[in-house]
Amino acid sequence: MNTIISIKDFRQSLAAVADAVMNKKEIYTVMRRSRPAFVVKPFEEDEENMDEPGWKTAIDFTSGGKKRGISAEKLYKAMKKFEKKYG
């Protein structure tokens, strides 16, 4: 269910809105000056929805094993390669 709420009402009832979004899976469209400002919706935890549309993972730092981090040179090369590929 999509509920439209003013930004003033959103500020005043933030806890209640958060509960409704988390527990009842409701969606809120927050209006500012009679225009949609943003949408509050439940967080989806599956892998496909982790990246926002239009964003791509450039470098994944989570798979480092026992070795932590990478050198600045390796990071720079990876950034240049990404820039050439995606502009």
ABEGO torsion letter per residue (X at the ends): XBBBBBAAAAAAAAAAAAAAAAAAGBBBBBBBGGBBABBBBBBBABAAAABBBGBBBABBAABAEABBEBBAAAAAAAAAAAAAAAX
